[in-house]
Amino acid sequence: MFTMLADFAFKIDADAFLKSLPTMGLGMLGIFIVTGIIVLTIGLLNFFTKPRKKDN
């Protein structure tokens, strides 16, 4: 039979984590900017393509 052996230690390198924070921050900023652009584009498309009211 197949047995899985998991013998490892989980360690966090605090110095490497702190060095990676600016890169992660830029990535998150990029995600928010792209999401904002998509929301604004959808809003503008809805504004310009809404049905016109007819006067009868």
N, CA, C and O atoms as a printed pandas DataFrame, in Angstrom:
     atom_number atom_name residue_name chain_id  residue_number  x_coord  y_coord  z_coord
0              1         N          MET        A               1    0.827   -1.192    0.000
1              2        CA          MET        A               1    0.000    0.000    0.000
2              3         C          MET        A               1    0.867    1.249    0.000
3              4         O          MET        A               1    2.062    1.214    0.292
4              5         N          PHE        A               2    0.217    2.346   -0.337
5              6        CA          PHE        A               2    0.912    3.623   -0.415
6              7         C          PHE        A               2    0.805    4.351    0.921
7              8         O          PHE        A               2   -0.296    4.558    1.433
8              9         N          THR        A               3    1.921    4.729    1.472
9             10        CA          THR        A               3    1.906    5.531    2.696
10            11         C          THR        A               3    2.602    6.851    2.422
11            12         O          THR        A               3    3.627    6.916    1.744
12            13         N          MET        A               4    2.018    7.881    2.964
13            14        CA          MET        A               4    2.563    9.218    2.746
14            15         C          MET        A               4    3.254    9.679    4.023
15            16         O          MET        A               4    2.638    9.758    5.086
16            17         N          LEU        A               5    4.514    9.973    3.904
17            18        CA          LEU        A               5    5.267   10.446    5.047
18            19         C          LEU        A               5    5.463   11.950    4.922
19            20         O          LEU        A               5    6.024   12.430    3.937
20            21         N          ALA        A               6    5.004   12.683    5.912
21            22        CA          ALA        A               6    5.151   14.132    5.907
22            23         C          ALA        A               6    6.042   14.504    7.084
23            24         O          ALA        A               6    5.576   14.660    8.212
24            25         N          ASP        A               7    7.300   14.639    6.806
25            26        CA          ASP        A               7    8.244   14.993    7.857
26            27         C          ASP        A               7    8.965   16.267    7.431
27            28         O          ASP        A               7   10.041   16.218    6.834
28            29         N          PHE        A               8    8.362   17.399    7.744
29            30        CA          PHE        A               8    8.976   18.669    7.398
30            31         C          PHE        A               8    8.650   19.668    8.490
31            32         O          PHE        A               8    7.698   19.487    9.248
32            33         N          ALA        A               9    9.437   20.713    8.564
33            34        CA          ALA        A               9    9.224   21.776    9.543
34            35         C          ALA        A               9    8.788   23.027    8.794
35            36         O          ALA        A               9    9.377   23.401    7.780
36            37         N          PHE        A              10    7.768   23.651    9.304
37            38        CA          PHE        A              10    7.252   24.879    8.700
38            39         C          PHE        A              10    7.905   26.061    9.390
39            40         O          PHE        A              10    7.712   26.276   10.586
40            41         N          LYS        A              11    8.679   26.825    8.635
41            42        CA          LYS        A              11    9.370   27.980    9.194
42            43         C          LYS        A              11    9.044   29.218    8.360
43            44         O          LYS        A              11    8.899   29.144    7.140
44            45         N          ILE        A              12    8.934   30.335    9.032
45            46        CA          ILE        A              12    8.693   31.601    8.347
46            47         C          ILE        A              12    9.953   32.446    8.465
47            48         O          ILE        A              12   10.445   32.691    9.567
48            49         N          ASP        A              13   10.461   32.880    7.349
49            50        CA          ASP        A              13   11.617   33.768    7.325
50            51         C          ASP        A              13   11.098   35.202    7.389
51            52         O          ASP        A              13   10.657   35.756    6.381
52            53         N          ALA        A              14   11.152   35.793    8.569
53            54        CA          ALA        A              14   10.572   37.122    8.788
54            55         C          ALA        A              14   11.246   38.182    7.921
55            56         O          ALA        A              14   10.576   39.083    7.417
56            57         N          ASP        A              15   12.543   38.085    7.746
57            58        CA          ASP        A              15   13.250   39.078    6.936
58            59         C          ASP        A              15   12.798   39.027    5.471
59            60         O          ASP        A              15   12.577   40.068    4.853
60            61         N          ALA        A              16   12.664   37.835    4.927
61            62        CA          ALA        A              16   12.200   37.695    3.545
62            63         C          ALA        A              16   10.751   38.159    3.412
63            64         O          ALA        A              16   10.380   38.758    2.402
64            65         N          PHE        A              17    9.930   37.882    4.431
65            66        CA          PHE        A              17    8.539   38.329    4.410
66            67         C          PHE        A              17    8.460   39.854    4.380
67            68         O          PHE        A              17    7.696   40.424    3.602
68            69         N          LEU        A              18    9.244   40.507    5.222
69            70        CA          LEU        A              18    9.224   41.981    5.263
70            71         C          LEU        A              18    9.754   42.582    3.966
71            72         O          LEU        A              18    9.289   43.640    3.541
72            73         N          LYS        A              19   10.715   41.924    3.334
73            74        CA          LYS        A              19   11.235   42.419    2.058
74            75         C          LYS        A              19   10.215   42.259    0.934
75            76         O          LYS        A              19   10.246   43.009   -0.041
76            77         N          SER        A              20    9.317   41.290    1.063
77            78        CA          SER        A              20    8.338   41.042    0.002
78            79         C          SER        A              20    7.079   41.901    0.145
79            80         O          SER        A              20    6.267   41.948   -0.778
80            81         N          LEU        A              21    6.901   42.574    1.269
81            82        CA          LEU        A              21    5.689   43.375    1.479
82            83         C          LEU        A              21    5.496   44.483    0.440
83            84         O          LEU        A              21    4.373   44.659   -0.032
84            85         N          PRO        A              22    6.531   45.237    0.061
85            86        CA          PRO        A              22    6.287   46.262   -0.979
86            87         C          PRO        A              22    5.812   45.670   -2.306
87            88         O          PRO        A              22    4.954   46.248   -2.974
88            89         N          THR        A              23    6.358   44.537   -2.682
89            90        CA          THR        A              23    5.929   43.894   -3.923
90            91         C          THR        A              23    4.478   43.434   -3.819
91            92         O          THR        A              23    3.698   43.606   -4.756
92            93         N          MET        A              24    4.120   42.849   -2.681
93            94        CA          MET        A              24    2.734   42.412   -2.485
94            95         C          MET        A              24    1.790   43.609   -2.455
95            96         O          MET        A              24    0.668   43.528   -2.954
96            97         N          GLY        A              25    2.242   44.726   -1.868
97            98        CA          GLY        A              25    1.420   45.941   -1.839
98            99         C          GLY        A              25    1.165   46.490   -3.230
99           100         O          GLY        A              25    0.053   46.919   -3.537
100          101         N          LEU        A              26    2.189   46.479   -4.072
101          102        CA          LEU        A              26    2.003   46.935   -5.455
102          103         C          LEU        A              26    1.042   46.017   -6.215
103          104         O          LEU        A              26    0.236   46.480   -7.022
104          105         N          GLY        A              27    1.134   44.731   -5.951
105          106        CA          GLY        A              27    0.213   43.791   -6.595
106          107         C          GLY        A              27   -1.223   44.043   -6.184
107          108         O          GLY        A              27   -2.125   44.030   -7.022
108          109         N          MET        A              28   -1.442   44.274   -4.887
109          110        CA          MET        A              28   -2.798   44.564   -4.414
110          111         C          MET        A              28   -3.304   45.887   -4.981
111          112         O          MET        A              28   -4.473   45.997   -5.351
112          113         N          LEU        A              29   -2.431   46.891   -5.049
113          114        CA          LEU        A              29   -2.816   48.177   -5.637
114          115         C          LEU        A              29   -3.221   47.993   -7.095
115          116         O          LEU        A              29   -4.203   48.584   -7.546
116          117         N          GLY        A              30   -2.480   47.187   -7.826
117          118        CA          GLY        A              30   -2.820   46.911   -9.217
118          119         C          GLY        A              30   -4.170   46.232   -9.354
119          120         O          GLY        A              30   -4.943   46.545  -10.260
120          121         N          ILE        A              31   -4.453   45.302   -8.451
121          122        CA          ILE        A              31   -5.751   44.618   -8.484
122          123         C          ILE        A              31   -6.882   45.618   -8.249
123          124         O          ILE        A              31   -7.892   45.581   -8.952
124          125         N          PHE        A              32   -6.725   46.509   -7.271
125          126        CA          PHE        A              32   -7.772   47.502   -6.992
126          127         C          PHE        A              32   -7.943   48.478   -8.147
127          128         O          PHE        A              32   -9.066   48.869   -8.462
128          129         N          ILE        A              33   -6.861   48.871   -8.773
129          130        CA          ILE        A              33   -6.953   49.801   -9.909
130          131         C          ILE        A              33   -7.684   49.148  -11.077
131          132         O          ILE        A              33   -8.566   49.766  -11.674
132          133         N          VAL        A              34   -7.334   47.916  -11.409
133          134        CA          VAL        A              34   -7.991   47.217  -12.520
134          135         C          VAL        A              34   -9.461   46.984  -12.203
135          136         O          VAL        A              34  -10.308   47.134  -13.084
136          137         N          THR        A              35   -9.784   46.621  -10.962
137          138        CA          THR        A              35  -11.185   46.432  -10.575
138          139         C          THR        A              35  -11.952   47.743  -10.706
139          140         O          THR        A              35  -13.090   47.747  -11.175
140          141         N          GLY        A              36  -11.345   48.853  -10.299
141          142        CA          GLY        A              36  -11.996   50.155  -10.431
142          143         C          GLY        A              36  -12.238   50.532  -11.876
143          144         O          GLY        A              36  -13.291   51.074  -12.213
144          145         N          ILE        A              37  -11.266   50.246  -12.733
145          146        CA          ILE        A              37  -11.436   50.537  -14.163
146          147         C          ILE        A              37  -12.584   49.716  -14.745
147          148         O          ILE        A              37  -13.373   50.230  -15.537
148          149         N          ILE        A              38  -12.682   48.458  -14.363
149          150        CA          ILE        A              38  -13.772   47.596  -14.860
150          151         C          ILE        A              38  -15.115   48.122  -14.380
151          152         O          ILE        A              38  -16.066   48.184  -15.159
152          153         N          VAL        A              39  -15.209   48.503  -13.103
153          154        CA          VAL        A              39  -16.480   49.026  -12.570
154          155         C          VAL        A              39  -16.868   50.317  -13.284
155          156         O          VAL        A              39  -18.028   50.485  -13.661
156          157         N          LEU        A              40  -15.915   51.231  -13.475
157          158        CA          LEU        A              40  -16.217   52.485  -14.182
158          159         C          LEU        A              40  -16.633   52.236  -15.631
159          160         O          LEU        A              40  -17.543   52.894  -16.135
160          161         N          THR        A              41  -15.983   51.304  -16.292
161          162        CA          THR        A              41  -16.338   50.986  -17.678
162          163         C          THR        A              41  -17.754   50.438  -17.768
163          164         O          THR        A              41  -18.517   50.817  -18.657
164          165         N          ILE        A              42  -18.103   49.553  -16.854
165          166        CA          ILE        A              42  -19.466   48.997  -16.858
166          167         C          ILE        A              42  -20.482   50.097  -16.567
167          168         O          ILE        A              42  -21.542   50.145  -17.191
168          169         N          GLY        A              43  -20.163   50.978  -15.623
169          170        CA          GLY        A              43  -21.071   52.092  -15.324
170          171         C          GLY        A              43  -21.267   53.011  -16.516
171          172         O          GLY        A              43  -22.390   53.425  -16.803
172          173         N          LEU        A              44  -20.186   53.335  -17.213
173          174        CA          LEU        A              44  -20.307   54.188  -18.402
174          175         C          LEU        A              44  -21.082   53.489  -19.516
175          176         O          LEU        A              44  -21.896   54.119  -20.191
176          177         N          LEU        A              45  -20.841   52.215  -19.712
177          178        CA          LEU        A              45  -21.594   51.478  -20.733
178          179         C          LEU        A              45  -23.083   51.448  -20.396
179          180         O          LEU        A              45  -23.917   51.595  -21.289
180          181         N          ASN        A              46  -23.429   51.260  -19.127
181          182        CA          ASN        A              46  -24.835   51.281  -18.729
182          183         C          ASN        A              46  -25.448   52.660  -18.931
183          184         O          ASN        A              46  -26.606   52.772  -19.334
184          185         N          PHE        A              47  -24.679   53.708  -18.655
185          186        CA          PHE        A              47  -25.187   55.064  -18.814
186          187         C          PHE        A              47  -25.451   55.389  -20.279
187          188         O          PHE        A              47  -26.492   55.956  -20.610
188          189         N          PHE        A              48  -24.528   55.039  -21.148
189          190        CA          PHE        A              48  -24.653   55.402  -22.558
190          191         C          PHE        A              48  -25.546   54.459  -23.361
191          192         O          PHE        A              48  -25.953   54.808  -24.469
192          193         N          THR        A              49  -25.856   53.297  -22.845
193          194        CA          THR        A              49  -26.666   52.348  -23.608
194          195         C          THR        A              49  -28.046   52.110  -22.994
195          196         O          THR        A              49  -28.744   51.178  -23.393
196          197         N          LYS        A              50  -28.448   52.946  -22.024
197          198        CA          LYS        A              50  -29.771   52.751  -21.433
198          199         C          LYS        A              50  -30.846   53.126  -22.450
199          200         O          LYS        A              50  -30.633   53.998  -23.293
200          201         N          PRO        A              51  -31.992   52.472  -22.367
201          202        CA          PRO        A              51  -33.073   52.779  -23.323
202          203         C          PRO        A              51  -33.581   54.211  -23.141
203          204         O          PRO        A              51  -33.666   54.718  -22.023
204          205         N          ARG        A              52  -33.912   54.839  -24.247
205          206        CA          ARG        A              52  -34.422   56.221  -24.226
206          207         C          ARG        A              52  -35.929   56.199  -24.000
207          208         O          ARG        A              52  -36.623   55.307  -24.487
208          209         N          LYS        A              53  -36.428   57.181  -23.263
209          210        CA          LYS        A              53  -37.879   57.288  -23.062
210          211         C          LYS        A              53  -38.514   57.954  -24.267
211          212         O          LYS        A              53  -38.004   58.950  -24.779
212          213         N          LYS        A              54  -39.626   57.401  -24.715
213          214        CA          LYS        A              54  -40.344   57.986  -25.846
214          215         C          LYS        A              54  -41.493   58.843  -25.311
215          216         O          LYS        A              54  -42.216   58.421  -24.408
216          217         N          ASP        A              55  -41.657   60.019  -25.854
217          218        CA          ASP        A              55  -42.782   60.905  -25.493
218          219         C          ASP        A              55  -43.961   60.610  -26.386
219          220         O          ASP        A              55  -43.887   60.804  -27.600
220          221         N          ASN        A              56  -45.057   60.139  -25.800
221          222        CA          ASN        A              56  -46.279   59.845  -26.580
222          223         C          ASN        A              56  -47.400   60.703  -26.112
223          224         O          ASN        A              56  -48.510   60.610  -26.637
